[in-house]
């Protein structure tokens, strides 16, 4: 399931760099008052949300080749940061906006990703014991949209909706990457044009609600009928798979300037949330073109700054320190007392 890190292939680091920039750019555009579904910001947002989370989960699944290790590290790597960052982001929102809500069961801006990854990594060892779990996961993803109970609470709606992509990554074989990379680049470029044209059409026609791209609520909650919602989710799944194949086919396997970014995407993902709050508070109420240009520059700067090794090392040092003092030390002390 995983590649030999001693003979590192940088393909996925390069892909992750593109993905995290897409996340930051889409989030900044969406927070601006200049955003509208049928303008440039809307097209970029729709394009980005056609692949970013699906591809991230695919890659995470690909590098989850040891289910027992995934379970052993799931709390420290994903759930613990979630428990720390939720109240921290609540405090930041309160300072910026003057008011905020706090509910650990309702993940705030982007933190749902940590909760969903915790569920995937922790329960992977159980999931892979289920016969035909991959096709079953697609059925679960589609049927979850019929049930209003599966919503943003504990990120259950997204966890069920994106599950097939995590499992696809887990079952994906390294030799399949070589087969995809042998596909003529022309075919990938033609497919790329087709996908961008589709995103432009969806942006201009506004036939698919933006909420449908998030996959966090039922079909009805997005304004779609059940059959319409299922058709949209099927379409988005096919589009996402096509994007993943394009990235594998076109992006380089060698070390590029993107690699450092790709190796520190979690730091970028977490820290850009704060900047997004400021963007939303300020609004960037300029002409559309000026707003999007400024936000694009801000996205580049955010990705560069938050992906620096120093920034990533500091973030992990703080998280590890907090974990030692709040989890490891009390647990060790408790065992000694007993």
C-alpha positions in Angstrom: 0.0 0.0 0.0 2.9 2.3 0.7 6.0 3.2 -1.2 9.5 2.5 0.1 10.5 5.8 1.7 14.1 4.9 1.4 13.7 5.2 -2.3 11.3 8.1 -2.1 8.9 9.0 -4.9 8.0 12.7 -4.6 4.9 12.4 -6.8 2.4 12.6 -3.9 4.3 15.4 -2.2 3.9 17.4 -5.5 0.2 16.5 -5.7 -0.4 17.5 -2.1 1.2 20.9 -2.7 -1.3 21.6 -5.5 -4.1 20.3 -3.3 -3.3 22.5 -0.3 -2.9 25.6 -2.4 -6.3 24.8 -3.9 -7.8 24.5 -0.4 -6.4 27.8 0.7 -7.3 29.7 -2.4 -10.9 28.3 -2.5 -11.4 29.2 1.2 -10.1 32.7 0.8 -12.2 33.3 -2.3 -15.3 32.0 -0.6 -14.8 34.2 2.4 -14.6 37.4 0.3 -17.7 39.6 -0.3 -16.7 39.7 -3.9 -17.4 35.9 -4.2 -20.3 34.8 -6.4 -21.0 31.3 -7.8 -21.0 32.6 -11.4 -17.8 34.7 -11.3 -14.1 33.7 -11.5 -14.1 33.0 -7.8 -17.0 30.7 -8.1 -15.5 28.7 -11.0 -12.2 28.3 -9.1 -14.1 27.2 -6.0 -16.2 24.7 -7.8 -13.2 23.3 -9.6 -11.2 23.0 -6.4 -14.0 21.3 -4.5 -14.3 18.8 -7.3 -11.1 17.2 -6.2 -9.3 18.6 -3.1 -10.7 16.5 -0.2 -11.3 13.4 -2.4 -7.6 13.5 -3.4 -6.4 14.2 0.1 -8.3 11.2 1.4 -7.1 9.0 -1.5 -3.5 9.9 -0.6 -4.1 9.4 3.1 -5.5 5.9 2.3 -2.6 5.1 0.1 -0.2 5.7 2.9 -2.2 3.8 5.5 -0.8 0.4 4.7 -0.4 -0.7 8.3 -4.0 -0.6 9.8 -2.7 -1.4 13.3 -0.3 1.5 13.3 -3.0 3.7 12.0 -5.2 2.9 15.0 -2.3 3.3 17.4 -1.5 6.8 16.2 -5.0 8.0 15.3 -5.7 9.7 18.6 -2.4 11.6 18.9 -2.2 12.6 15.2 -5.8 13.6 14.5 -8.3 13.6 17.4 -6.0 15.2 20.0 -5.2 18.2 17.7 -8.9 18.5 17.0 -9.7 18.7 20.7 -7.0 21.4 21.2 -7.8 23.4 18.1 -11.5 23.6 18.5 -11.4 25.8 21.7 -8.4 27.7 20.3 -10.3 28.6 17.1 -13.3 29.5 19.2 -11.2 32.0 21.1 -9.8 33.4 17.8 -13.3 33.8 16.3 -14.5 35.5 19.5 -11.6 38.0 19.2 -12.1 38.7 15.5 -15.9 38.7 15.2 -16.9 39.6 18.8 -19.0 36.5 19.1 -18.7 32.8 18.4 -20.3 29.4 19.1 -18.5 26.5 20.6 -19.7 22.9 20.3 -17.2 20.0 20.1 -19.7 17.9 18.2 -19.9 20.5 15.4 -16.5 20.9 13.8 -15.8 24.5 12.8 -14.1 25.7 9.6 -12.0 22.9 8.1 -11.4 21.1 11.4 -13.9 18.4 10.3 -11.0 16.9 8.3 -9.1 16.0 11.4 -12.2 14.3 12.9 -12.9 12.3 9.7 -9.3 11.2 9.4 -9.4 10.0 12.9 -12.4 7.8 12.2 -10.8 6.4 9.0 -7.5 5.6 10.6 -8.9 4.2 13.8 -11.5 2.0 12.2 -9.5 1.0 9.1 -8.4 -2.3 10.8 -12.1 -3.2 11.1 -13.2 -2.0 7.7 -10.7 -4.0 5.7 -12.0 -7.2 7.3 -15.4 -6.6 5.6 -15.7 -8.5 2.3 -16.2 -6.1 -0.7 -15.9 -3.1 1.5 -14.8 -0.8 -1.4 -18.0 -1.2 -3.5 -20.0 -1.2 -0.2 -18.4 2.1 0.7 -19.7 3.7 -2.6 -23.2 2.4 -1.7 -22.9 3.9 1.7 -21.7 7.2 0.3 -24.7 7.5 -2.0 -27.3 6.3 0.5 -26.0 8.6 3.3 -27.3 11.5 1.4 -30.9 10.3 1.9 -30.7 10.5 5.7 -30.9 13.9 7.3 -29.4 12.5 10.5 -26.1 12.2 8.7 -25.0 15.8 8.7 -22.2 18.0 10.0 -22.5 16.6 13.6 -19.2 14.9 14.4 -18.6 15.2 10.6 -20.5 12.0 10.1 -22.0 13.2 6.7 -18.6 13.8 5.2 -17.1 10.8 6.8 -19.5 8.5 5.0 -19.5 10.5 1.8 -15.7 10.5 1.3 -15.1 7.0 2.6 -14.7 5.4 -0.9 -11.8 7.7 -1.7 -9.9 6.8 1.4 -10.5 3.1 0.7 -9.6 3.5 -2.9 -6.2 4.9 -1.8 -5.7 2.0 0.6 -6.3 -0.6 -2.0 -4.4 1.2 -4.8 -1.3 -0.5 -5.9 2.0 1.2 -6.8 2.2 -0.6 -10.1 -1.1 1.1 -11.1 0.6 4.4 -10.8 3.1 3.4 -13.4 0.2 2.3 -15.7 -1.5 5.6 -15.3 1.7 7.5 -16.0 2.1 5.7 -19.2 -1.1 7.1 -20.5 -0.3 9.7 -23.2 -0.1 13.2 -21.6 -2.3 14.5 -24.4 -5.2 12.4 -23.1 -4.8 14.0 -19.7 -4.7 17.5 -21.1 -7.9 16.9 -23.1 -9.6 15.5 -20.0 -8.3 18.5 -18.0 -10.0 20.8 -20.6 -13.2 18.9 -20.3 -13.2 19.1 -16.5 -12.5 22.8 -16.5 -15.3 23.3 -19.1 -17.7 21.4 -16.9 -16.7 23.5 -13.8 -17.3 26.7 -15.9 -20.7 25.4 -17.0 -21.7 24.5 -13.4 -20.5 27.9 -12.2 -22.4 29.9 -14.9 -25.6 27.8 -14.8 -25.7 27.4 -11.0 -27.6 24.1 -11.4 -25.7 22.5 -8.6 -25.8 24.2 -5.2 -22.4 24.9 -3.7 -23.4 23.0 -0.6 -23.6 19.8 -2.6 -19.9 20.0 -3.2 -19.2 19.9 0.6 -21.1 16.6 1.1 -21.7 17.4 4.7 -25.5 17.2 4.7 -28.3 15.2 3.2 -29.4 15.9 -0.4 -32.5 17.6 0.8 -30.5 20.0 3.0 -28.7 21.2 -0.1 -31.9 22.0 -1.9 -31.8 18.9 -4.2 -34.2 16.1 -4.4 -32.9 12.7 -3.4 -32.5 11.4 -7.0 -31.0 14.7 -8.1 -28.6 14.6 -5.1 -27.6 11.1 -5.8 -26.9 11.9 -9.5 -24.8 14.9 -8.5 -22.8 12.9 -6.0 -22.2 10.2 -8.6 -21.1 12.9 -11.1 -18.8 14.5 -8.5 -17.3 11.1 -7.6 -16.5 10.5 -11.3 -15.0 14.0 -11.7 -12.9 13.5 -8.6 -11.5 10.2 -9.8 -10.7 11.8 -13.1 -8.8 14.6 -11.4 -6.8 12.2 -9.3 -5.8 10.3 -12.5 -4.7 13.6 -14.1 -2.6 14.5 -11.1 -0.9 11.1 -11.1 -0.3 11.3 -14.9 0.9 14.9 -15.2 2.8 15.9 -12.0 6.5 15.0 -11.7 7.9 12.3 -9.5 11.2 14.2 -8.9 11.9 16.7 -6.1 10.6 20.1 -7.0 10.0 23.3 -5.0 6.5 22.0 -4.3 7.9 19.1 -2.2 8.5 21.0 1.0 4.9 22.4 0.8 3.5 18.9 0.1 5.3 17.5 3.2 3.9 20.1 5.5 0.3 20.4 4.3 -1.2 19.8 7.8 0.4 22.9 9.1 -0.9 24.9 6.2 -4.3 23.4 6.6 -4.6 24.3 10.2 -3.0 27.7 10.3 -4.7 29.1 7.2 -8.0 28.9 9.0 -7.0 32.0 11.1 -6.2 34.0 8.0 -9.5 32.9 6.5 -11.2 34.4 9.5 -9.5 37.7 8.9 -10.5 37.6 5.2 -14.1 37.0 6.1 -14.0 39.9 8.7 -12.4 42.3 6.3 -14.4 41.1 3.3 -12.0 42.3 0.6 -14.8 44.6 -0.8 -13.0 45.6 -3.9 -13.7 45.1 -7.6 -13.9 41.4 -8.3 -10.6 41.3 -10.2 -8.7 43.3 -7.6 -10.1 41.2 -4.7 -9.3 37.9 -6.3 -5.8 39.0 -7.3 -5.1 40.2 -3.7 -6.5 36.9 -2.3 -4.4 34.8 -4.7 -1.3 36.6 -3.5 -2.4 36.1 0.1 -2.9 32.4 -0.6 0.6 32.0 -2.1 2.1 33.8 0.9 0.1 31.7 3.4 1.0 28.4 1.8 4.7 29.4 1.6 4.9 30.7 5.2 2.9 27.9 6.9 4.8 25.2 5.0 8.2 26.3 6.0 10.1 23.6 8.0 10.5 26.0 10.9 6.7 26.7 11.1 5.9 23.0 10.8 8.5 22.0 13.4 7.1 24.7 15.8 3.5 23.5 15.4 4.4 19.8 16.0 6.7 20.8 18.9 3.8 22.6 20.6 1.3 19.8 19.9 3.7 17.1 21.1 4.5 19.1 24.2 0.8 19.6 25.0 0.3 15.9 24.4 3.1 14.9 26.8 1.8 17.2 29.6 -2.0 16.5 29.2 -2.0 12.8 28.2 1.3 11.0 28.7 2.3 12.5 32.0 -1.1 12.1 33.8 -1.4 8.6 32.4 2.1 7.6 33.7 1.4 9.3 37.1 -1.9 7.4 37.4 -0.2 4.1 36.7 2.5 4.8 39.3 -0.1 5.6 41.9 -2.0 2.4 41.2 
